[in-house]
Amino acid sequence: MHWLQVVGALGIGLAVFLAARALRPRIDDFPEFDLIVLYSTLVLPMISPFLMVLAGIDPDLPLVVKYQGRWVMLPLSRFASPE
C-alpha cells in the first residue's frame, strides 16, 4: 500500500472520530441512530456482492477470499495455532 493511501485513511478515520465525538451529546437524543448503526453492520455486508456487480467486479467468493481474506485470516490463524 502506498504511504499516501495510509495517511489518507488515517486522516479520514480521525475526521470521522472527531465528528462523532463532537456530535455525541446530540446523537443520544435520536434512537434512529441506533438503527442506522445496526443496519450498517448487518445489512451492508449482505449487499456487498450487489455493489461489487454494480462496480464491475466478479463477486466470486473464493476469489474474494483468496485475494482479500488472506490478510485477515493469516494473523488470526497465528493466534489460534497451539504452538
Legacy VTK file of the C-alpha trace (Angstrom):
# vtk DataFile Version 3.0
C-alpha trace
ASCII
DATASET POLYDATA
POINTS 83 float
0.000 0.000 0.000
1.266 3.430 -0.824
2.073 5.740 2.092
-0.316 8.381 0.812
-3.199 5.907 0.994
-2.305 5.073 4.577
-2.106 8.740 5.554
-5.402 9.431 3.787
-7.158 6.537 5.510
-5.843 7.634 8.896
-6.922 11.215 8.198
-10.432 10.169 7.232
-10.663 7.907 10.275
-9.545 10.726 12.558
-12.043 13.118 10.982
-14.913 10.662 11.448
-13.864 10.014 15.039
-13.677 13.726 15.902
-17.011 14.433 14.202
-18.699 11.568 16.057
-17.210 12.712 19.359
-18.453 16.268 18.789
-21.951 15.046 17.888
-22.186 12.508 20.725
-24.472 14.570 23.028
-26.944 15.193 20.205
-26.837 11.625 18.885
-28.094 10.241 22.196
-31.375 12.104 21.638
-32.085 10.156 18.432
-32.864 6.434 18.792
-32.933 6.227 14.989
-29.154 6.459 15.027
-29.028 3.073 16.769
-30.963 1.581 13.867
-28.587 3.182 11.376
-25.636 1.569 13.134
-27.438 -1.765 13.348
-28.397 -1.750 9.678
-24.928 -0.735 8.581
-23.353 -3.619 10.490
-25.902 -6.254 9.450
-27.170 -5.232 6.022
-24.115 -3.743 4.300
-22.116 -6.999 4.355
-25.092 -8.783 2.794
-25.494 -6.289 -0.066
-21.790 -6.037 -0.841
-21.993 -8.606 -3.697
-24.618 -6.440 -5.410
-22.380 -3.398 -5.016
-19.484 -5.393 -6.464
-21.577 -6.310 -9.512
-22.506 -2.655 -9.984
-18.810 -1.761 -9.790
-17.980 -4.375 -12.426
-16.161 -6.779 -10.075
-16.904 -10.508 -10.084
-18.289 -11.304 -6.608
-16.992 -14.898 -6.704
-16.467 -15.717 -3.018
-13.391 -17.937 -3.397
-11.716 -15.215 -5.462
-12.502 -12.559 -2.864
-11.328 -14.772 -0.005
-8.194 -15.723 -1.898
-7.070 -12.169 -2.557
-8.545 -10.157 0.323
-9.480 -12.571 3.078
-5.984 -13.950 3.484
-4.785 -10.716 5.080
-7.460 -11.098 7.751
-7.252 -14.835 8.267
-3.465 -15.134 8.371
-2.980 -13.097 11.578
-5.980 -14.790 13.158
-4.590 -18.221 12.354
-1.336 -17.271 14.079
-3.244 -16.623 17.318
-5.324 -19.787 17.017
-2.490 -22.241 16.372
-1.333 -24.092 19.525
2.425 -23.674 19.104
LINES 1 84
83 0 1 2 3 4 5 6 7 8 9 10 11 12 13 14 15 16 17 18 19 20 21 22 23 24 25 26 27 28 29 30 31 32 33 34 35 36 37 38 39 40 41 42 43 44 45 46 47 48 49 50 51 52 53 54 55 56 57 58 59 60 61 62 63 64 65 66 67 68 69 70 71 72 73 74 75 76 77 78 79 80 81 82
